[in-house]
Amino acid sequence: MRRAALLAATILLAACSSDPVSAPLLSVTITAPKQTIAVGEQVQLTTVARDVNGLTIPDAKFTYTASPTSTLSVNASGLVTGVAAGTGTVTATSGSVTSQPFSFTVN
């Protein structure tokens, strides 16, 4: 009986907590002001993570990957730099969710 009462109290406290439980991450989306850049030009990505309810996850952390690195580079804050003429993509990952590749052309 004590265990049941303790369990019920724990569940009640958890439900009343002021710290909301986040919904699972569903998607990561990248946008940029343009997709064609010059060699040496930089473009800042805007990256958004959304939960299963479609709500933005404001504190999401992202890891960026450029491919091929001979054409594009991307730093930890999502700043893309054109390295050499060609086409390439950038993806962003948060947790176990990776965005669709975002394409760039470097002239």
C-alpha positions in Angstrom: 0.0 0.0 0.0 2.9 2.4 0.8 4.5 1.7 -2.5 1.3 2.5 -4.4 0.8 5.8 -2.4 4.4 6.8 -3.1 4.1 6.0 -6.8 0.9 8.0 -7.0 2.5 11.0 -5.2 5.5 10.8 -7.6 3.3 10.8 -10.7 1.3 13.7 -9.3 4.4 15.7 -8.6 5.8 15.0 -12.0 2.5 16.0 -13.7 2.5 19.3 -11.8 6.1 20.1 -12.5 6.8 23.6 -14.0 9.4 22.0 -16.3 7.4 20.9 -19.3 8.2 17.6 -21.0 9.4 18.2 -24.5 7.7 16.3 -27.4 10.2 14.2 -29.5 12.2 15.9 -32.2 10.6 15.3 -35.6 12.3 17.5 -38.2 15.3 19.8 -38.9 15.0 22.3 -41.7 17.6 24.6 -43.3 17.0 27.8 -45.1 19.4 30.4 -46.5 18.9 33.8 -48.2 20.3 32.4 -51.4 21.6 29.2 -52.9 24.1 30.6 -55.4 27.3 32.1 -54.0 30.7 33.2 -55.2 34.0 31.7 -54.2 34.9 33.3 -50.9 31.3 34.5 -50.3 29.6 33.6 -47.0 25.9 32.9 -46.3 24.4 32.3 -42.9 22.0 29.4 -42.6 18.8 29.5 -40.6 18.1 26.1 -39.0 14.9 25.1 -37.2 14.1 22.0 -35.2 10.4 21.1 -34.8 8.8 18.6 -32.5 6.0 16.2 -33.4 3.4 18.9 -32.7 5.1 21.3 -35.2 6.4 23.5 -32.5 9.9 25.1 -32.7 12.4 23.7 -30.3 14.3 26.9 -29.3 17.3 25.3 -27.6 18.1 22.7 -30.2 21.8 22.2 -30.9 22.9 21.6 -34.5 25.9 19.9 -36.1 26.5 20.9 -39.8 28.2 18.9 -42.5 29.2 20.2 -46.0 29.7 18.0 -49.0 32.0 18.1 -50.9 34.3 20.1 -48.7 36.3 21.0 -51.8 33.3 23.2 -52.9 31.7 24.3 -49.6 32.7 24.7 -46.0 30.4 25.3 -43.0 31.3 26.2 -39.5 29.7 25.2 -36.2 27.3 28.2 -36.3 26.0 27.4 -39.8 28.1 30.0 -41.8 28.6 28.5 -45.3 31.6 29.6 -47.4 32.1 29.0 -51.1 35.5 27.3 -51.5 35.6 26.5 -55.3 33.2 26.5 -58.3 30.8 23.6 -58.3 27.7 22.3 -56.5 27.4 21.0 -53.0 25.1 20.4 -50.1 24.9 21.2 -46.4 22.9 19.1 -43.8 22.2 19.9 -40.2 21.7 17.3 -37.5 20.1 17.6 -34.1 20.0 14.5 -31.9 19.4 11.7 -34.3 17.4 13.8 -36.9 19.2 15.1 -40.0 17.8 17.7 -42.4 17.3 17.2 -46.1 20.4 18.3 -48.0 20.3 22.0 -48.8 21.9 22.7 -52.2 24.4 25.4 -53.1 26.0 26.4 -56.4 29.4 28.1 -56.1 30.5 30.3 -59.0 
